[in-house]
Amino acid sequence: MANQPHDNAYKHLFSHPKAVEDLLRGFVHEDWVGQLDFASLEKMSGSYVSDDLRDREDDIIWRLRLQGGSDWLYVYLLLEFQSSVDPHMALRILTYLGLLYQDLLKSRQTAKCGKLPAVFPLVLYNGEVRWTAAQEIAELIEDGPASLAAYRPRQRYFLLDEGRVPESELDQPNNSIASLVQIERSASPQAIAQAVAGLTEKLQAPEYRSLRRAFTVWIRRLVLRRFAPADDLPEINDLSEVNSMIAERVESWTQQWLRQGMQQGMQQGMQQGESKVLQRQLFRRFGPLPPWAQERLEKACEAELEHWADRILDAGSLEEVFQD
């Protein structure tokens, strides 16, 4: 996964202990979270080199202790910024954690009893489509004889799919990550301004100055680019300036947002019309369409519809029309 500017903006956010604490407290509803000593949070290096020499620098690794404990528990954050689902994420997690454990052994960062520390792998996903990949490595392994089941690896990761977090979970008065999800899901300048105002209130304490700055950079580089290119946005240094800038531009941005919506609606309408025309032509040439053909027509983009329309006259079968 290439290291893109938006990756860096997210990594900057989750390089702050407040963001990590809010992430765990607000969205990981497991009993052990209440036993954590968040005052002990300590960021670790996240760069590992596997046998094929691919660097692992995208991940963020924190460690902290349980209350009253002396051994470390590691929180492995894998930040995903792709819009498509990786069906083999469970295998990637297994590989990355193996690299982490190897590094901990080399640096002798084991528990006092000599055992490896517990690790909690968390995938933070902000793609538009629902995450459907297996969260357990065993689900990716073919079933064999029952006697082999004992040798099947077991490794699970925790998934936070931002787009599917219930609205009820976002009403958290002091949680900055709840505001992050609200901002990402805001579709209009007014909604973004309202969510940013709530975030500003949550982070007004002096000790959060650096995190406020990280959120400011993230909002400018990623969120506001929905309405204007980053080069057209003035420099802003704090969250309080974000709302002022939105207030100055909200009218023009709202008009732009409405125009974009109308254009998208018109394009979708035209595409649906092309799909219906093509469906009628296929019916007249090949007879009633099977379910798989109906599904492909419903999901097709404009280029695919045009390509299939060109094939109708020469194709000898329905399968030839849709052949890749």
N, C-alpha and C positions, 0 to 999 in steps of 0.2 A: 504494500500500500504506500503510495508516494506521500511524501511529507508536504502537504499543501498548506497555504496560509491559514485556511480555516482550521486545519489540524492544530496549528500552533496556538490559535486563539483559544481553542478548547483546552489544550494542554496547559496553557497559562492559567486558566480558571481553576483547573483541578490540581494545580501546584500550590494551592492555598489550603491550609488545614480546615478553615471554616467551611469551604465548599465540600471537602471530603466528609467532614462530620455531618453536614446537612444531608448529603447524599445517603449516608448510612442510616442516620436517625430517621429520616423522613420517608425512605423508600425501601429499606430492607427490613421487613417486618418479621424478624426472627429473634428469639429470646437472648441469644448471645450478644446482640448489639447493645443491650442494656447493661452488660457486664464490662463493656470496654472503657478503658481509661483514655479519653480523648486528649487529655493534657499531654500524653506521651507520644502523640502522633509525630512521626519522623519520616521525611521523604527519602527514598532510596534511589540509587541509579537504576535506570530501566534499559540499559544497553547490553545486549547479549549477542554473541556471534555463534551461530549453529555450524554444523559440519559443512554445509554448503555455502558458508561465508555470507549469509544474509543477516544484516544487522537488525536487531529488534530495538528500535528507538521510539516506537509509537506508543508504547505502554507506559503507564505511570504506576509506580510501586510505592506504597506507604507501609509502614509498620507501626504497630502500637501494642500496648500490653493490656491484658485483662486487669481489672481493678484488684489490687493487692498481689498481683503476680509479678514474676521477674522474667518470664520468657516472652518472646515476641510472637505476635500474630501478624501475618502479612496480608495486606489487601492489595490484590493485583487488579488494576483497572485497565481494561482494554477498550479504548475509545474507537467506535466504528462510525465513519462518516460517509459510507457508501449508501446509495439508495436501494441497492439490490441486496438480497439476503445471501449470506455465505452458507451453503448447506453443510460445509465441513468445519464450521467454527469449533465444534467440540474437539475435533482432532487438533486444530491449531492451539486451542487452550491447553490440551494435554502436552503438546510439544513445548510450548512456551513455559509451562510450569516445570517441565523437566529441566529446561535450561536454567530457570531460576533456582531450582534445588541444587543443580550442579554448582552454580556460582556460590550458593550459600555454604556448600560443603568445602569448596576451595578456600573460601574466606573464613571457615570455621565458625560460622554463625548458626550453630545448632543449639538446641535446648541443652540445659545442664545435664540431662540424662543421656545426651548424645543423639537424641532423635531429631528429625527434621521438624521445623515449626509448621503450624497449621497455616494454610493459605486459603483465602476467600477470593476466587476469581469472579470478577464482575464485568459484564459486557454492557456498555452504555451505547445504545443505538438510537439514531435520530433520523432514520430513513422514512420515506413516505409510506411505503408498503409495510404491511404487518410482518413481523419476524416469524418465520415458520420453520427455521432450521432446528434440528435436534439439539437439546441442551445437555444430553448425556451421551458420552462416547459409545456406550454399549449399544445405543440405537443405530449406530453406523456400522456395526459389525454383524455379519451374516450369522444366523442361527446354525449351530452344529449339533453334534451329539450332546446330550444332557451332561455327560461327564466332563465336557470342555467348558461348561459355564463358569466353573470356578476360576478359570484362567482368563476370563474376559476382563479387560481393564474397566475400572469404574472411575469416572471423572465427570463431574457436573459443573456447570457455570451458572451464575445468577444473571438473569437478563433484565435490564431496565429498558423497555421499549417506550421511549418518550411519547410517541404518538398515541399509545394505548393506555396511558395512565388515567385512571378515573378522575373526573373533575373534583370529586369530593376529597381526593388526596392532595389537591393543589391549594387547599385552604389551610395553609400552615403559616401562622403569623410571623415566625422568626426564621423560616427556612428559605435560604437564597436559591436553592436548586428548584424548589417549587415555583419560584418566580421565573427562573430560567426556562422551565417547561412552558409556563404561561406565555412568556415572550415569544418563544419559538412557534407556539400554536396561534399567535395573534395574526389575524388576516388583514387588519387595517391599521393605519397610523394611530388612530384614536385608541385602539385596543392596546397597541404597543406602549403608548404614552401612559396609559393607566397601569399597566403591569410594571413599567419602569418606575413609576411613582411609588408603587408598593415595595419594589426592591430597594429603592433609595431609603425608604423609611427603615427597612430591616438592617441596612448596613451603615447607618449614620454614626455609629460609635467610632471614635478615632482609630481604634486598632484594626478597623476594616478598610482603611484608606487604600492599601495596596489591592485588595480584592475589588473595591469599587472601581479602581483604575482598570483592572483586568476585565471587569464586566463592560466598562465603557468601550474598551478596544474591541471586545467581542461584538457588542451591539453595532458599533460603527462599521466594522469590517464585514459582518455577516448579515445581521438583521435588517439594517436600513438599506442594504443593497437591493432589497426587493423593490424599492421605490426610486432609488437613484444610484448611479455608479459611485463607487467609493471615492473616485477622484473629484466628484462634484460636491462632496460633503466637507464642511469645514472641520478643522481640528477641534476635538472636544476632549477635555481632560478629566471630567467627573460626571457622574450620573445626573447631577442637578442640571448640567448643561444640555443633556440629551433631551429632556422635556422641553426646554426653551427652544431648541432647534426644531423639534417636531412641531411645536406650537406655531413657529414662524412659517413652516412649510406645509402644514397639515392640509390646507385647502388645495394647493396644487397637487400634492401627493394623492389626496383622495380622488381628485378628478382623474389623475393618471391611473389609479387603481381601478376605478370604475370603467375607464376606457379599455384597460387590459382585460377586465372581466367580460365586457361586451364582445371584444375581439375573440377571446377564447370561446365564448358561447356561440358566436357565429361560425367559428371554425369547426367546433364540435357538431353543430347542426348540419353544416355542409358535409362533414365526414359521415354522419349518420345517414344522410340522403344518398351519398355515393354507395354506402354499404347496402342500402335497400335496393337500389338499382341493380347492383351486381348480384344480389341474391335472386332477384327476379330473372336475370339473364341466365344464371346457373340453373335455376329451376326449369326454364324452358329448354335448355340444352341437355341436362342430365337427369331431370326429374327431381323428386323430393330430396331435400338435403339432409344428410345424417347429422346427428347432434355435434360431432366433432367439427364439421364444416361450419355449422351455425356459430359455434364457439369461436372459431378462428376469425370469422367475419366480425363478430362483436368486439374482439380485442385488437383488430387490425388498425394500423396507422394508415395515413393517407397514401404513403408510398407503396405499401403492400397492396392496398385496394387497386391502385393504378396498375401495378405489376400483374395482378391476377386478371384484371379486365383485359389486358393485352394478350393474355394467354387463352382466353375463352375460345376463339375461333380455331386455333390450331391444336388445342389439347384433345386427346382422344378419350380422356376420362376425367372425372372430377379430381382424382388423385393427382393427375398431371398438372392441373391448374394450380394446386396448392403446393406442388413439389418445390422444396427449397433448392 
